[in-house]
């Protein structure tokens, strides 16, 4: 049968028309229904009351064990997703005991379409919308809903995952989700509480792996600090490996510490980090983990000054291998304001048979570790490489440091050891290591400022040069030892070599240079053993600085040192800083001589601030060849002295010469430093000779010669003398006082005692002298002014040999006043030749008043009832009155008085021969009346014209006889005048008159027209006597039989021609006397007797003139100084 034909025959046109009408009606009804439904959905949810029972049963089947109740089921338009959803409103989730564990305004339900068309409801997906949940992670890692008594016992996550995995069971659920939820998470183990104001979670079946896939995305808050969490986890079927990845962005690390005590260690870490991780987990075991971290912010190390570290970049990547149980830090970079480092390392985990972690072992390598942390290091430091290899043995509670190596220059360190932790006490520590040698500068730079800051500050302040090391160290701490207040000596050992170092040991003193030695530190002590060094020119031998015990309160550091070198450098050293010993005692350091060997012992309190007075000082110095200037003239020479100095006193013992003298004085000098009236005590004993006395400023060379014994003591304050008591043994001394004719030979006993007081600057103030010996008693008191000049002398008793008088000397504003009173004065040495003194001349005004019963002269001659009053300036008398008598027979007078042009001297005596005999011991003259008149040019205080003579005058001697005169005998013998020579040896040669005109300039006495006349002979003379140079030059004529020979000289004109000049005769001989005045050369020309009168001048030659005298010679001009280029 043909179907088409059949249809054409069966179906007519009106049939189509009716069918179209029916279809159109149905379509219109559907459109109206759909349009009405849409409008209703736009207005609000549409309740599915009749459908509620079927839906509730389907939900129970989908999540068995969990009861989901709701107020109503409805269909609504989901604006956020732009679709129509099936929702249950007023949703409540209850546990098996009927307790509400979660509730949401609604839940979106997805049902399977095919069963629904068959009238069955199968729930495929459930999404809780706007739910508020509290998730609790239990100690066994299970996840529960609710807290406290409302907490569900079952693991809700496990229940859901099991439901989704069980495809063969009654559940039809394919996914479970939470949308726009507010979640709270609490971890029971760490007490961490996290809030997620908006969180999305979805757990669904994964068709590819036949497992489950979980996704979480939430904005979280930890103690108010926001972060974002995104995680994805794949849970395969059949217990396959779980894989996943987690990303946490913006985590504030210190918020964890604010939230939970478990994170208290990071409370000062204000870092914000981003974490990413990918993991694989097999069962409960983590098999693989790749992680990365990036962050910035700051962290605080409160134990350190300036401990805030600003981290600009933190970047780390690593992985964990579960098979090898090893965490590997592939790379890490830390960039901060105080520290920069590149790191990598590993951490191995080892488990025991029970699966518990037993060992952690790891390695860490840091490259180019730079630290610029003022609270840790004083200046930026760089470590090229740091390698650490260590392990933690958990059952034994033992940390093992297998290797700590810091490489590079200049700092290199290596160490190893272990730390054994103990119960309720400090751990045991065994560490050994070494640090390579480095400069002192680098040591200070790499020395942390918080580690032994006192030692570091001392090294920084006092060590400017040198190398330290290699340094080795050992730490041996028994359990509990660090809990004790002090360590035993063997707990710590540090040993370091020091070479070519320079250090300041006391501020202000010359530093110690070229220092080499060893530093040793133990648990109780510090020792610096110095093998060699220098302090300026002083050489340091074996020396030590020791701190015996750190644990003793108010401990002191002990310095024992040995130095050798020049004494000048020793004194210079002791004058530095606050010591100032030479300055205290006025010692001239530059004058010091000798070589010293010093042993020093200093005890220095280990206090933050130490004064010099708190340092215990002990110094012993042996000095050979010691020399020192104690004033402008006084010097100690060639001494051998031991100096001992401590905080209380200085003591010097030994022997020394004075001023280069071979004589030695033994010395015992003590200088006490305490404040008391007497601090200086000096005991001396020995001998002083001429050189020593001159060095002491005692101008005694004219009256003391040879050794003189000295013993006694001197006292004072701070090196300045105040008193002295001395005993002088003058027995070996030659004492010669010409003024009073004392000439004590060496060996004749004589002693003296001196009691002295001193004023400021050790200048004598008073001096009491007593001299004793056979027939000798002298008592005197001397007083001095502040400059050391004698201002008063009281000698009430001067009894020695033929001297018996009293003497007073006073110095005032008008000069020196001398008063001499007594029975007898020995003047037998008044005319003795004396070499004089080279000392500065006396230039003061003076006045002398003397009254003596007797002045004993030579050859039994004496002056009786002598009265003398003379005044003047220096060696220039202004006035004089002298009256005396020679042996009580012949008067002697002398006066000096002022004139208009100067002063005039008048002297007379009736027996010149007796005066010469007594004063000079000249016995070749008898009788003679002397008259002298002389004039001094100018006043004593105003010298006369420079070209004028100092004085001039004329001496006239009459009626004397010359006997036995050796000089004249030589003269007469030279002239073959033997008769006159014989006459002189007999009754003598009578001289009627001798006239001597004279003048003086600069000590040169010039004589002109000297004439002597007598019955037997006459003579003339001209020339000079140079007293300062002891030179004589005189020429003249001898005229025999002067009375007859000179008769023709009285005839005018003829007399002049035949006698030449007044005082000569027709016949005469020229003579000359020259050379040393003590032993002159005498010559007579006999041929001159053949030349009468004026012709005799031919034989005289040139007459000597005072201008030719050596004292009047014009000094040569100074040699020109060479030009300095």
PEHUPE-V987072 format. One record per helix or strand of 2 or more residues. SS is the DSSP state (2 for helix, 1 for strand). FROM is the first residue (numbers start at 1). LEN is the number of residues. If there is no record, write none. Layout:
{{SS;FROM;LEN} {SS;FROM;LEN}}
This chain:
{{2;3;8} {2;13;31} {1;46;2} {2;49;14} {1;67;3} {1;72;7} {1;83;12} {1;100;12} {2;113;5} {1;123;7} {1;132;6} {1;143;3} {2;148;3} {2;156;10} {1;175;13} {1;192;15} {1;211;12} {1;225;11} {1;242;11} {2;253;7} {2;261;6} {1;269;14} {1;285;16} {1;308;14} {1;326;11} {1;339;13} {1;357;15} {1;381;13} {1;398;10} {1;413;10} {1;425;11} {1;438;2} {2;440;7} {2;453;10} {1;463;15} {2;481;3} {2;489;3} {1;492;12} {1;512;11} {1;526;10} {1;538;3} {1;543;5} {1;556;11} {2;567;8} {2;581;4} {2;589;3} {1;593;13} {2;612;3} {1;616;14} {1;635;12} {1;649;10} {1;665;8} {1;680;9} {2;690;6} {1;704;2} {1;708;10} {1;720;10} {1;734;4} {2;738;3} {1;742;3} {1;750;9} {2;760;3} {1;764;10} {1;776;9} {1;790;11} {1;803;10} {1;815;12} {1;845;12} {2;858;3} {1;862;12} {1;876;11} {1;890;9} {1;902;8} {2;912;9} {1;925;15} {1;942;2} {1;951;12} {2;966;9} {2;978;8} {1;989;13} {1;1004;10} {1;1017;10} {1;1031;10} {2;1042;4} {2;1048;3} {2;1054;6} {1;1069;8} {1;1081;5} {2;1086;5} {2;1093;8} {2;1106;3} {2;1110;3}}
